[in-house]
Amino acid sequence: MGTTSRGLAATKALKNGEIITVYAKNGVVYVGVVKDVVKKVEKTADKSVTTEYFLPTATRIMMNLGDPDLAEKYASLPAGGIGLMREEFLWTTYIHQHPLYLIETGHPERVVNELANGIGKVARAMAPRPVVLRFSDFKSGEYRNLKGGDKYGPHEPADLLGWRGASRYYDPKYIATFELELAAVKKVRNEFGLKNLQVMIPFCRTVDEARKVTKIMEKHGVVRSADFKIYMMAEIPANIILADQFIDGYSIGSNDLTMLLLGCDRNNDVISDLFDERNLAVKRAIRHLIKVAHQAGKTISICGQAPSEYPEFTEFLVRSGIDYVSVNPDMVKVTKLNVAHYEQRILLDQATGLGKKDPADYN
């Protein structure tokens, strides 16, 4: 391939009219035309590669995910992990049958295996970044839509406010199903070795409910530790008022929280114009939660729809000191850029003394 020339001053080593080949990637200069190198460079030049750069931010950007089959596709996004993995998607897409029906027909292992495989697929794709799995939060009507569900699902006129979330897990009529969910979590963490999996309890109305649920978890070997956190959805006013009383941290469910603070059924089109996460009452509640929870050493995130829809709401969250914002995959890059901009503006405001006065600022 010719003789290489290294370490010589170019002005001394090269003569006028001499043909050389420079392979800059490896720092090598060849005498003459080296066809293999030229071909390699030409092939590389055919591929247009654009590297995106995102400023580091104090507020972490996470991602919401339902479909495990999309985990590999979205793993390259600049997200710090999965802030919300909805377990319901696994039931409707892979399992299809009511868990109590599967237990009664002698197939409880199917629940454990299907859940573990789906959860594991996401945890593996995102590792070592954390994945927060939200335990099942079907309403009674949604459970009835699963095969065999008519037998086990009560008819509730307002199932958004009924038998859902934490209240199911310790109920004697349903506890066997929650135990299968716990078995799936253990399988992912222990058998699959995916220690980046964390869990979250939805719709937990009282501190006593949280104790009952965590007690069941402990009984089945799913125990809080330095590398395993148990979070809770903050979507009920009681969660806000007693922010220092619950578990390791909170993820704000802004849809349900807004519904319960404003008394608006979020599925009722008649009053849909009143439903707005940007309402001052909602913002003050969130700011109180962040303040009190931080004082108690707990982390705060949000996984509701508001940050994806309203950039100004994301700015409010950043100014309020939220730890991380979890958004849909298509909003990860935009939100990351926005958060960097908001944080820079906050620093500038502080430096100039011209800090923005948010209407949710109160004493």
ROKEVEX-731261 format. One record per residue: residue in one letter; x, y, z of N, C-alpha, C in turn. Coordinates in steps of 0.1 Angstrom, whole numbers, plus 5000, padded with zeros to 4 digits. Layout:
r,nc1,nc2,nc3,cac1,cac2,cac3,cc1,cc2,cc3
a,X,Y,Z,X,Y,Z,X,Y,Z
...
//
This chain:
r,nc1,nc2,nc3,cac1,cac2,cac3,cc1,cc2,cc3
m,5008,4988,5000,5000,5000,5000,5008,5013,5000
g,5021,5012,4999,5029,5024,4999,5036,5026,5013
t,5044,5035,5013,5052,5038,5026,5045,5049,5034
t,5043,5047,5047,5037,5057,5055,5047,5067,5060
s,5042,5079,5062,5051,5090,5067,5044,5097,5079
r,5050,5094,5091,5044,5099,5104,5054,5108,5111
g,5049,5118,5118,5057,5126,5127,5067,5136,5120
l,5066,5137,5107,5075,5146,5100,5067,5159,5097
a,5074,5170,5097,5067,5183,5094,5064,5182,5079
a,5051,5185,5076,5046,5184,5063,5054,5193,5053
t,5058,5204,5057,5065,5213,5047,5079,5208,5043
k,5085,5199,5052,5098,5193,5049,5096,5180,5042
a,5086,5172,5045,5085,5159,5040,5079,5158,5026
l,5070,5168,5023,5063,5168,5010,5070,5176,5000
k,5070,5171,4987,5076,5179,4976,5064,5184,4967
n,5067,5195,4960,5057,5200,4951,5053,5190,4940
g,5040,5188,4938,5036,5179,4928,5034,5164,4932
e,5038,5162,4945,5038,5148,4950,5023,5144,4953
i,5019,5133,4950,5005,5128,4953,5006,5120,4965
i,4997,5123,4975,4996,5115,4987,4981,5112,4990
t,4979,5103,5000,4966,5100,5005,4966,5102,5020
v,4957,5111,5025,4956,5113,5039,4944,5107,5045
y,4946,5097,5054,4935,5091,5061,4934,5097,5075
a,4926,5108,5075,4925,5116,5088,4920,5108,5099
k,4910,5099,5097,4904,5092,5108,4915,5084,5117
n,4925,5079,5110,4935,5071,5117,4948,5079,5118
g,4948,5091,5113,4960,5100,5114,4972,5094,5106
v,4970,5089,5094,4980,5082,5086,4981,5089,5073
v,4994,5092,5068,4996,5098,5055,5003,5087,5046
y,4997,5084,5034,5003,5074,5025,5009,5081,5013
v,5020,5075,5007,5025,5080,4995,5017,5075,4983
g,5013,5083,4974,5005,5079,4963,4990,5078,4966
v,4983,5072,4956,4968,5071,4958,4966,5057,4963
v,4960,5056,4975,4957,5043,4981,4942,5040,4979
k,4939,5032,4969,4925,5030,4965,4916,5025,4976
d,4921,5015,4984,4912,5010,4995,4908,5021,5005
v,4916,5030,5008,4913,5041,5017,4903,5050,5011
v,4905,5054,4998,4897,5063,4991,4883,5057,4990
k,4882,5044,4987,4868,5038,4986,4861,5038,4999
k,4869,5036,5010,4863,5036,5023,4857,5049,5027
v,4865,5060,5024,4860,5073,5026,4848,5077,5018
e,4848,5073,5005,4837,5075,4997,4824,5069,5002
k,4825,5057,5007,4813,5050,5012,4808,5057,5025
t,4817,5062,5033,4813,5069,5045,4806,5082,5042
a,4812,5089,5031,4806,5102,5027,4792,5100,5022
d,4788,5088,5017,4775,5086,5012,4764,5087,5023
k,4769,5084,5035,4759,5084,5046,4760,5097,5054
s,4748,5104,5054,4747,5117,5060,4744,5115,5075
v,4753,5118,5084,4751,5116,5098,4751,5129,5106
t,4739,5132,5112,4738,5144,5120,4737,5141,5135
t,4746,5146,5142,4746,5144,5157,4738,5155,5164
e,4728,5152,5171,4720,5162,5179,4727,5163,5192
y,4727,5176,5197,4732,5179,5210,4722,5186,5218
f,4720,5181,5231,4711,5187,5240,4718,5191,5252
l,4716,5203,5256,4723,5208,5268,4718,5200,5281
p,4728,5197,5290,4724,5190,5302,4714,5199,5310
t,4705,5193,5317,4695,5201,5325,4694,5195,5339
a,4691,5204,5348,4689,5199,5362,4676,5191,5363
t,4666,5195,5355,4653,5188,5354,4654,5177,5344
r,4653,5165,5349,4654,5153,5340,4642,5151,5331
i,4644,5147,5319,4633,5144,5310,4632,5129,5309
m,4620,5124,5312,4617,5110,5311,4606,5107,5300
m,4603,5095,5298,4594,5092,5287,4582,5083,5292
n,4570,5085,5287,4559,5076,5290,4558,5065,5279
l,4555,5053,5283,4555,5042,5273,4544,5032,5276
g,4537,5027,5266,4528,5016,5268,4532,5004,5261
d,4535,5004,5248,4538,4993,5240,4552,4989,5242
p,4555,4977,5247,4569,4972,5249,4576,4971,5236
d,4569,4968,5225,4575,4966,5212,4581,4978,5206
l,4578,4990,5212,4584,5003,5208,4596,5007,5216
a,4599,4999,5226,4610,5003,5235,4623,5004,5228
e,4627,4995,5219,4639,4995,5212,4639,5008,5203
k,4628,5011,5196,4627,5022,5187,4630,5035,5194
y,4625,5036,5207,4626,5049,5214,4638,5049,5223
a,4645,5038,5225,4656,5038,5234,4667,5048,5232
s,4669,5052,5219,4679,5062,5215,4675,5077,5218
l,4663,5079,5222,4658,5093,5225,4666,5098,5237
p,4668,5111,5238,4675,5116,5249,4667,5117,5262
a,4662,5106,5266,4654,5105,5279,4662,5098,5289
g,4659,5102,5302,4666,5096,5313,4661,5083,5318
g,4650,5078,5311,4644,5065,5314,4629,5066,5311
i,4622,5056,5316,4607,5056,5315,4601,5060,5328
g,4595,5072,5327,4588,5077,5339,4575,5071,5342
l,4569,5065,5332,4556,5058,5333,4554,5047,5323
m,4554,5035,5328,4551,5024,5319,4537,5019,5324
r,4527,5019,5315,4514,5016,5318,4512,5001,5317
e,4509,4994,5328,4507,4980,5327,4494,4976,5320
e,4484,4985,5319,4472,4981,5312,4474,4977,5298
f,4484,4983,5291,4486,4979,5277,4489,4965,5276
l,4496,4959,5285,4500,4945,5285,4488,4936,5286
w,4478,4940,5294,4466,4932,5295,4458,4933,5283
t,4456,4944,5277,4447,4945,5265,4453,4940,5252
t,4467,4940,5252,4474,4936,5239,4478,4922,5239
y,4483,4917,5251,4489,4904,5251,4481,4893,5259
i,4474,4898,5270,4468,4888,5279,4453,4886,5275
h,4446,4897,5273,4432,4898,5268,4421,4892,5278
q,4426,4885,5288,4416,4878,5297,4417,4884,5311
h,4405,4884,5318,4405,4889,5331,4414,4880,5340
p,4422,4886,5349,4431,4879,5357,4425,4868,5366
l,4413,4872,5371,4406,4862,5380,4401,4850,5372
y,4397,4853,5359,4393,4842,5350,4404,4833,5347
l,4416,4838,5345,4428,4830,5343,4432,4821,5355
i,4430,4827,5367,4433,4820,5379,4422,4809,5381
e,4410,4812,5378,4399,4802,5380,4401,4790,5370
t,4406,4793,5358,4407,4783,5347,4421,4776,5348
g,4429,4780,5358,4441,4773,5360,4453,4777,5352
h,4453,4790,5349,4464,4795,5341,4470,4808,5347
p,4473,4809,5360,4478,4821,5366,4493,4824,5360
e,4500,4813,5356,4514,4815,5352,4514,4824,5339
r,4503,4824,5331,4503,4832,5319,4503,4847,5323
v,4497,4851,5333,4497,4864,5338,4511,4868,5341
v,4518,4860,5349,4532,4863,5354,4541,4864,5342
n,4540,4854,5333,4550,4853,5322,4548,4864,5311
e,4535,4867,5308,4532,4878,5298,4536,4891,5304
l,4533,4894,5317,4537,4907,5323,4552,4908,5323
a,4558,4897,5328,4573,4898,5330,4580,4900,5316
n,4575,4893,5306,4582,4894,5293,4580,4908,5287
g,4568,4914,5289,4566,4928,5284,4574,4938,5291
i,4574,4937,5305,4581,4946,5313,4596,4945,5311
g,4600,4932,5310,4615,4930,5308,4620,4935,5295
k,4612,4935,5284,4616,4940,5271,4619,4955,5272
v,4611,4962,5280,4613,4977,5282,4625,4979,5291
a,4626,4972,5302,4637,4974,5311,4650,4971,5305
r,4650,4961,5296,4663,4957,5289,4667,4967,5279
a,4657,4972,5272,4660,4982,5261,4665,4996,5267
m,4660,4999,5279,4664,5012,5285,4676,5011,5295
a,4679,4999,5299,4690,4997,5309,4703,5005,5305
p,4710,5011,5315,4707,5011,5329,4698,5022,5334
r,4691,5029,5325,4682,5039,5329,4670,5033,5336
p,4664,5040,5346,4653,5035,5353,4640,5034,5345
v,4632,5024,5348,4619,5022,5342,4609,5021,5354
v,4599,5030,5354,4589,5030,5365,4576,5024,5360
l,4573,5012,5365,4561,5005,5361,4549,5009,5370
r,4538,5013,5364,4527,5016,5372,4518,5003,5373
f,4515,4998,5385,4507,4987,5386,4493,4989,5380
s,4486,4979,5377,4473,4980,5370,4464,4990,5376
d,4457,4998,5367,4448,5008,5371,4436,5008,5362
f,4431,4997,5359,4418,4996,5351,4407,5000,5360
k,4397,5006,5354,4384,5008,5361,4375,4996,5359
s,4364,4995,5366,4356,4983,5366,4351,4980,5351
g,4347,4991,5344,4342,4989,5331,4352,4984,5321
e,4365,4988,5323,4376,4983,5315,4379,4968,5318
y,4378,4964,5331,4380,4950,5334,4370,4941,5328
r,4357,4947,5327,4346,4938,5321,4349,4936,5307
n,4357,4945,5300,4359,4943,5286,4369,4931,5283
l,4376,4927,5293,4385,4915,5292,4377,4902,5292
k,4382,4892,5286,4375,4879,5285,4372,4874,5299
g,4360,4871,5302,4356,4866,5315,4353,4877,5325
g,4354,4889,5321,4353,4901,5330,4339,4903,5335
d,4329,4899,5328,4315,4901,5333,4313,4895,5346
k,4319,4884,5349,4317,4877,5361,4323,4884,5373
y,4334,4891,5371,4342,4897,5382,4341,4912,5383
g,4336,4919,5373,4336,4933,5373,4323,4939,5377
p,4322,4946,5388,4309,4952,5392,4305,4964,5383
h,4293,4967,5382,4288,4978,5374,4288,4991,5383
e,4297,5000,5380,4298,5012,5388,4294,5024,5380
p,4285,5032,5384,4280,5043,5376,4291,5054,5374
a,4300,5055,5383,4311,5065,5382,4324,5057,5386
d,4329,5049,5376,4340,5040,5379,4353,5048,5380
l,4354,5060,5375,4366,5068,5377,4369,5071,5392
l,4358,5071,5400,4359,5073,5414,4356,5061,5422
g,4357,5049,5416,4353,5037,5422,4364,5027,5426
w,4362,5015,5423,4371,5004,5427,4383,5003,5417
r,4393,5011,5420,4405,5011,5411,4417,5013,5419
g,4429,5011,5412,4442,5014,5419,4444,5006,5431
a,4449,5013,5441,4453,5007,5454,4442,4999,5461
s,4430,5004,5460,4419,4998,5467,4416,4984,5462
r,4421,4980,5450,4419,4966,5446,4429,4957,5452
y,4441,4962,5454,4453,4953,5457,4451,4945,5470
y,4445,4952,5480,4444,4945,5493,4430,4939,5495
d,4421,4941,5485,4407,4936,5486,4407,4921,5485
p,4401,4914,5494,4401,4899,5494,4396,4893,5480
k,4388,4901,5473,4382,4896,5460,4393,4897,5449
y,4404,4905,5451,4413,4908,5440,4427,4906,5444
i,4431,4904,5456,4444,4903,5461,4453,4893,5453
a,4446,4881,5449,4453,4871,5442,4459,4876,5429
t,4452,4885,5422,4457,4891,5410,4469,4900,5413
f,4468,4908,5423,4480,4917,5426,4492,4909,5430
e,4490,4897,5436,4501,4889,5439,4508,4884,5426
l,4500,4882,5415,4506,4878,5403,4514,4889,5397
e,4510,4902,5398,4517,4913,5394,4531,4914,5401
l,4530,4911,5414,4543,4912,5422,4552,4901,5417
a,4547,4889,5414,4555,4878,5410,4562,4882,5397
a,4555,4889,5388,4561,4894,5375,4572,4903,5378
v,4571,4913,5387,4581,4922,5391,4593,4915,5396
k,4591,4905,5405,4602,4898,5410,4610,4890,5399
k,4602,4885,5390,4609,4877,5379,4618,4886,5371
v,4613,4898,5368,4621,4908,5360,4633,4912,5367
r,4632,4915,5380,4643,4920,5387,4653,4909,5391
n,4648,4897,5395,4656,4887,5400,4661,4877,5390
e,4651,4871,5382,4655,4861,5372,4661,4868,5360
f,4655,4879,5355,4661,4886,5344,4673,4895,5347
g,4674,4898,5360,4685,4906,5365,4684,4921,5361
l,4672,4925,5359,4670,4939,5354,4666,4948,5366
k,4677,4953,5373,4675,4960,5386,4671,4975,5383
n,4669,4979,5371,4665,4992,5368,4650,4994,5369
l,4643,4983,5372,4628,4984,5373,4624,4989,5386
q,4616,4999,5386,4609,5005,5398,4594,5003,5397
v,4587,5006,5407,4572,5004,5406,4565,5016,5412
m,4552,5018,5408,4544,5029,5412,4530,5024,5415
i,4524,5029,5426,4511,5026,5430,4501,5037,5425
p,4491,5034,5418,4481,5044,5413,4470,5046,5423
f,4464,5057,5422,4451,5060,5429,4450,5055,5443
c,4459,5060,5451,4460,5056,5465,4454,5067,5474
r,4443,5064,5480,4435,5074,5486,4440,5078,5500
t,4445,5069,5508,4449,5072,5521,4462,5066,5525
v,4468,5071,5535,4481,5066,5540,4480,5052,5544
d,4468,5049,5550,4466,5035,5555,4466,5025,5543
e,4460,5030,5531,4460,5022,5519,4474,5019,5515
a,4483,5029,5515,4497,5027,5511,4504,5017,5520
r,4501,5018,5533,4507,5008,5542,4502,4994,5539
k,4489,4992,5537,4484,4979,5533,4490,4973,5521
v,4492,4981,5511,4497,4977,5498,4512,4973,5500
t,4520,4982,5506,4534,4979,5508,4536,4967,5517
k,4527,4964,5526,4528,4953,5535,4527,4940,5527
i,4517,4940,5518,4515,4928,5509,4528,4926,5500
m,4533,4937,5495,4545,4937,5487,4557,4930,5495
e,4558,4935,5507,4569,4930,5516,4567,4915,5518
k,4555,4911,5520,4552,4897,5523,4556,4888,5511
h,4556,4893,5499,4559,4886,5487,4574,4889,5482
g,4582,4895,5491,4596,4898,5487,4598,4909,5478
v,4589,4918,5477,4591,4930,5468,4592,4942,5478
v,4605,4944,5482,4608,4953,5494,4616,4965,5489
r,4612,4976,5495,4619,4989,5492,4634,4987,5496
s,4643,4993,5488,4657,4992,5491,4664,5004,5484
a,4677,5004,5486,4685,5015,5479,4684,5015,5464
d,4682,5003,5458,4681,5003,5444,4667,4999,5439
f,4657,4999,5448,4643,4996,5444,4634,5005,5452
k,4628,5015,5444,4619,5025,5450,4605,5022,5446
i,4596,5025,5456,4582,5024,5454,4576,5038,5453
y,4571,5042,5442,4565,5055,5440,4550,5055,5441
m,4544,5066,5440,4529,5067,5441,4524,5078,5432
m,4514,5075,5425,4507,5086,5417,4501,5096,5426
a,4504,5109,5423,4497,5120,5431,4486,5125,5422
e,4474,5121,5425,4463,5124,5416,4450,5127,5424
i,4451,5127,5438,4440,5129,5447,4444,5140,5456
p,4435,5149,5459,4438,5160,5468,4445,5156,5481
a,4441,5144,5486,4447,5139,5499,4462,5136,5497
n,4466,5132,5485,4480,5130,5483,4488,5143,5484
i,4481,5154,5480,4488,5168,5481,4488,5172,5495
i,4477,5171,5502,4476,5176,5516,4486,5169,5525
l,4487,5156,5523,4496,5147,5531,4508,5143,5524
a,4514,5152,5517,4526,5149,5508,4537,5143,5516
d,4539,5146,5528,4550,5142,5536,4547,5128,5543
q,4536,5122,5540,4531,5110,5547,4533,5097,5540
f,4534,5098,5526,4533,5086,5518,4547,5079,5516
i,4550,5075,5504,4562,5066,5501,4574,5073,5497
d,4582,5068,5487,4595,5073,5483,4594,5086,5474
g,4583,5087,5467,4582,5098,5458,4569,5098,5451
y,4566,5108,5443,4553,5109,5436,4555,5112,5421
s,4545,5108,5413,4544,5112,5400,4530,5118,5398
i,4530,5130,5394,4517,5138,5394,4509,5133,5382
g,4497,5128,5384,4488,5125,5374,4478,5137,5372
s,4482,5146,5363,4475,5158,5363,4461,5157,5358
n,4458,5147,5350,4444,5145,5345,4434,5143,5357
d,4437,5132,5365,4428,5129,5376,4429,5140,5387
l,4441,5145,5389,4442,5156,5399,4433,5168,5396
t,4433,5172,5383,4425,5183,5379,4410,5180,5380
m,4407,5168,5377,4393,5164,5378,4388,5165,5392
l,4396,5160,5402,4392,5160,5416,4393,5173,5423
l,4402,5182,5418,4403,5195,5424,4392,5204,5419
l,4388,5203,5406,4378,5211,5401,4364,5205,5400
g,4363,5193,5404,4350,5186,5405,4345,5184,5391
c,4354,5181,5381,4350,5179,5367,4352,5165,5363
d,4342,5158,5358,4344,5145,5352,4352,5147,5339
r,4364,5142,5339,4372,5144,5327,4367,5137,5314
n,4358,5128,5316,4352,5121,5304,4338,5127,5300
n,4334,5138,5307,4321,5144,5304,4323,5156,5294
d,4319,5154,5282,4320,5165,5272,4312,5177,5275
v,4302,5176,5283,4293,5187,5286,4301,5198,5294
i,4310,5194,5302,4318,5204,5310,4332,5203,5307
s,4336,5199,5295,4350,5197,5291,4357,5211,5291
d,4350,5222,5288,4356,5235,5287,4361,5239,5301
l,4356,5233,5312,4361,5237,5325,4373,5229,5330
f,4376,5218,5322,4387,5210,5326,4400,5216,5320
d,4409,5220,5329,4421,5227,5325,4432,5225,5335
e,4443,5218,5332,4453,5215,5342,4461,5228,5346
r,4459,5239,5337,4466,5251,5340,4458,5260,5350
n,4447,5255,5355,4439,5263,5365,4448,5266,5377
l,4446,5278,5382,4455,5282,5394,4454,5273,5406
a,4442,5267,5408,4441,5258,5419,4449,5246,5417
v,4450,5241,5405,4458,5229,5402,4473,5233,5403
k,4477,5244,5399,4491,5248,5399,4495,5250,5414
r,4487,5256,5422,4490,5258,5436,4492,5245,5443
a,4483,5236,5440,4484,5222,5446,4497,5216,5442
i,4501,5216,5430,4513,5210,5425,4525,5217,5432
r,4525,5230,5433,4536,5237,5439,4537,5233,5454
h,4526,5232,5460,4526,5227,5475,4532,5213,5476
l,4528,5204,5467,4533,5190,5467,4548,5190,5465
i,4553,5198,5456,4567,5198,5453,4575,5203,5466
k,4570,5214,5471,4577,5220,5483,4577,5210,5495
v,4565,5205,5498,4564,5196,5510,4571,5183,5508
a,4570,5177,5497,4577,5164,5494,4592,5166,5494
h,4597,5177,5489,4611,5179,5489,4616,5181,5503
q,4608,5188,5512,4612,5189,5526,4613,5176,5533
a,4605,5166,5528,4605,5152,5534,4615,5143,5526
g,4623,5149,5517,4633,5141,5510,4627,5132,5499
k,4616,5135,5494,4609,5127,5484,4611,5133,5470
t,4611,5125,5459,4613,5130,5446,4599,5133,5440
i,4598,5142,5430,4585,5146,5424,4587,5146,5409
s,4578,5139,5402,4578,5140,5387,4564,5142,5383
i,4562,5143,5370,4548,5144,5364,4548,5135,5352
c,4537,5128,5351,4535,5119,5339,4522,5122,5332
g,4515,5132,5336,4502,5136,5330,4504,5142,5316
q,4493,5145,5310,4494,5150,5296,4498,5165,5295
a,4496,5173,5305,4498,5187,5305,4512,5192,5299
p,4523,5186,5303,4536,5191,5298,4537,5189,5283
s,4531,5178,5278,4532,5175,5264,4523,5185,5256
e,4513,5190,5262,4504,5199,5254,4507,5214,5256
y,4512,5218,5268,4513,5232,5271,4528,5235,5275
p,4536,5241,5267,4550,5244,5270,4550,5253,5282
e,4541,5263,5284,4541,5272,5295,4539,5264,5308
f,4532,5253,5308,4530,5245,5320,4543,5238,5324
t,4550,5234,5314,4564,5228,5316,4573,5239,5323
e,4572,5251,5318,4580,5262,5324,4576,5264,5339
f,4563,5263,5342,4558,5264,5356,4564,5253,5364
l,4564,5241,5359,4569,5230,5367,4584,5231,5370
v,4592,5236,5359,4606,5238,5361,4609,5249,5372
r,4601,5260,5371,4603,5270,5380,4599,5266,5395
s,4590,5256,5395,4585,5251,5408,4595,5241,5414
g,4605,5237,5406,4615,5228,5412,4612,5213,5410
i,4604,5209,5401,4601,5195,5399,4614,5187,5395
d,4615,5175,5399,4627,5167,5397,4628,5162,5382
y,4617,5156,5377,4617,5153,5363,4603,5153,5357
v,4603,5155,5344,4591,5156,5336,4590,5144,5326
s,4580,5136,5327,4578,5125,5318,4568,5127,5307
v,4572,5127,5294,4563,5130,5283,4562,5119,5273
n,4553,5120,5264,4552,5110,5253,4565,5111,5244
p,4568,5099,5238,4581,5099,5230,4582,5110,5220
d,4571,5114,5213,4572,5124,5203,4575,5138,5208
m,4574,5139,5222,4577,5152,5228,4590,5153,5236
v,4597,5142,5236,4610,5142,5244,4620,5152,5240
k,4623,5153,5227,4633,5162,5222,4629,5177,5224
v,4616,5180,5220,4611,5193,5222,4611,5198,5237
t,4607,5189,5245,4606,5192,5260,4620,5194,5265
k,4630,5186,5261,4644,5187,5265,4649,5201,5261
l,4646,5205,5249,4651,5218,5245,4644,5229,5253
n,4631,5228,5255,4624,5238,5262,4629,5239,5276
v,4631,5228,5283,4635,5228,5297,4649,5235,5298
a,4658,5232,5289,4671,5238,5289,4669,5253,5288
h,4660,5258,5279,4658,5272,5277,4652,5278,5290
y,4642,5271,5296,4636,5277,5308,4646,5278,5319
e,4655,5268,5321,4665,5268,5332,4675,5279,5329
q,4679,5282,5317,4688,5293,5314,4681,5306,5317
r,4668,5307,5314,4661,5319,5317,4660,5322,5332
i,4658,5311,5339,4657,5313,5354,4670,5318,5360
l,4681,5313,5355,4694,5317,5359,4697,5332,5355
l,4692,5335,5343,4693,5349,5339,4685,5359,5348
d,4673,5354,5351,4664,5362,5359,4670,5364,5373
q,4676,5354,5378,4682,5354,5392,4694,5364,5391
a,4702,5363,5380,4714,5372,5379,4710,5387,5378
t,4699,5389,5371,4695,5403,5369,4685,5409,5379
g,4680,5399,5387,4670,5404,5397,4656,5406,5391
l,4654,5401,5379,4641,5404,5372,4633,5391,5371
g,4633,5384,5382,4626,5371,5382,4612,5372,5378
k,4607,5362,5370,4593,5361,5366,4585,5358,5378
k,4574,5365,5380,4564,5362,5390,4553,5354,5385
d,4554,5341,5389,4543,5332,5384,4531,5334,5393
p,4519,5333,5387,4506,5335,5394,4504,5325,5405
a,4511,5313,5404,4510,5303,5414,4519,5305,5426
d,4528,5316,5425,4537,5319,5436,4528,5325,5448
y,4529,5319,5459,4521,5324,5470,4529,5320,5483
n,4525,5327,5494,4531,5324,5507,4522,5315,5515
//
